[in-house]
Amino acid sequence: MTEKKIEVKHAGKFYVELEGKEAVCEYFFKDDNTIVLPHTFVPEELRGRGIAGKLVRKALEFARTHNLRVIPVCSYVKRYLEKHPEYKDLLA
């Protein structure tokens, strides 16, 4: 996969468009200091390329940059955090 820029869409999602499909990591603000990550989705045709991980990493880096705490609701985000302890400090 050629690197495509992951966009932050202030309609509540981090997303990337590939091959006419959109992969997303959704978010919403619980309060001024906390974001919730409720859902990650990658279309079946795009799976197996590490896209979900890149989207979640982008969301976590966004949280870190903006001094936000994170509530992981999505099961993929929870597994990602288990495998990447360098982001555990962001947990609300």
C-alpha positions in Angstrom: 0.0 0.0 0.0 1.4 3.4 -0.9 1.2 5.8 2.0 -1.8 7.9 2.0 -2.3 10.7 4.5 -4.8 9.9 7.2 -7.2 12.9 7.5 -8.8 14.2 10.6 -12.4 14.9 9.8 -14.0 17.1 12.5 -17.3 15.3 11.9 -16.0 12.7 14.4 -13.6 10.5 12.5 -10.1 9.9 11.4 -10.2 8.4 7.9 -8.4 7.4 4.8 -9.8 6.8 1.4 -8.3 4.0 -0.7 -9.6 2.4 -3.9 -12.9 4.4 -3.5 -13.5 3.0 0.0 -13.3 4.8 3.3 -11.7 3.3 6.4 -12.4 5.1 9.7 -11.6 5.4 13.4 -14.6 7.3 14.9 -14.4 9.5 17.9 -16.4 12.0 19.9 -15.6 14.3 22.8 -16.9 13.2 26.2 -15.8 16.5 27.7 -13.1 19.1 27.0 -10.3 16.8 28.0 -11.5 13.3 26.9 -12.2 11.6 23.6 -14.0 8.3 23.2 -13.0 5.9 20.4 -16.2 3.9 19.9 -15.6 2.3 16.5 -13.0 1.4 13.9 -14.0 0.1 10.5 -12.0 -1.0 7.4 -13.9 -2.3 4.4 -13.2 -6.0 3.7 -11.4 -5.2 0.5 -8.8 -3.2 2.4 -8.2 -5.4 5.4 -4.9 -7.0 6.1 -2.9 -3.9 5.2 -2.4 -2.4 8.7 -4.9 0.4 8.0 -6.8 0.1 11.2 -3.6 0.3 13.2 -2.5 3.4 11.4 -5.9 5.0 12.0 -5.8 4.2 15.7 -2.3 5.4 16.0 -3.3 8.7 14.4 -6.2 9.0 16.9 -3.9 8.4 19.8 -1.3 10.8 18.6 -4.0 13.4 18.1 -5.0 12.8 21.7 -1.4 13.1 22.9 -0.8 16.3 20.9 -3.9 17.9 22.3 -3.4 16.7 25.9 -6.6 14.6 25.8 -7.4 11.4 27.7 -8.8 8.5 25.8 -11.7 6.1 26.5 -11.4 3.1 24.3 -14.7 1.5 23.6 -13.9 -0.2 20.3 -12.5 -3.7 20.8 -9.8 -3.1 18.1 -8.6 0.0 20.0 -8.5 -1.9 23.2 -6.3 -4.7 21.6 -4.1 -2.0 20.0 -3.5 -0.5 23.4 -2.6 -3.9 24.9 0.0 -4.3 22.2 1.3 -0.8 22.4 1.9 0.2 26.0 3.5 3.4 25.0 0.0 4.8 24.7 -1.3 3.6 28.1 -0.7 6.9 29.7 -3.5 8.4 27.6 -6.2 6.2 29.2 -8.9 8.1 31.1 
